[in-house]
Amino acid sequence: MSIELLCSTGTLVGRANGFNHMLVAEYHTQIEAEAFELMMLEAFYEKLTTVARDLTRANVDIRTIHFEKDITALLGLRGEEARGEGLRRFSLNAEMGKSVGAKKAVFHLWDGRFSPEQIENVIALLDTLYEICEKNGLELVVENVPARKPSPYENVAEIARRYPKSRFTFDTRHCHFMGQIDTFFESPLWHDRIGHLHVSDYNGKTVPEMWGVTRPILHPGEGIIDFDALFEKMPPCGAETLTLESPVIGADGTLDIEKLNKTLRYLASKMKNL
């Protein structure tokens, strides 16, 4: 089975260019990916209908949506009222995914701040989260983001045990930071339960006082991950899609499309053997 090569809209849209979603509409035909993953941003909430309309009118092919990352803290770290707001935003993200034609929803269910009890609490919300996604035609693929205890793999394995049909997103940067690449590759979950792949690199550092937040997000070959070796030993899995997450946004907001396409061509060459 071939894996489709996607490009995250987060490679093009960021703070430096005012979170301008129209850059995706403008440049998408120049980008050497088969389709896109829509990165939901907090800045989009005030214009959800406009963003969906503009991307649809421009015929941007969106296969996957990455839910807004701050939902994670609302669901798990800030009490009952915040949890309600988190569920509201989660629903808005799911509706956005349906509006733009996405079929998968990537989500950070926890982060490095979560205690074991807090992780258990958000796992307990999965009945609701899966139901919301299903109503909007989305497959929820929880991502292996860093966690202190239990580890990302342990969390994934526990969700897989409770939800036999669940699948997950495998992120290279997160997994390398946690030292769990071999753990995932050698797991029986790898073959049947990985539904989506994320690719990016990093320099080994995290944001000060933000454990597990690996920044800056680099392109393969710019950081400490040996991607030639990683792809060489990566076993076949059931993922239908792979997304490049590495941005090409300059400090002045300009975009380096040539660099983006160079990385996409590299990934395309490696994916031939997956």
Summary of the structure (lengths in Angstrom):
residues: 274
radius of gyration: 17.5
end to end distance: 8.5
largest distance: 47.8
contacts: 903
relative contact order: 0.15
helix: 46%
strand: 16%
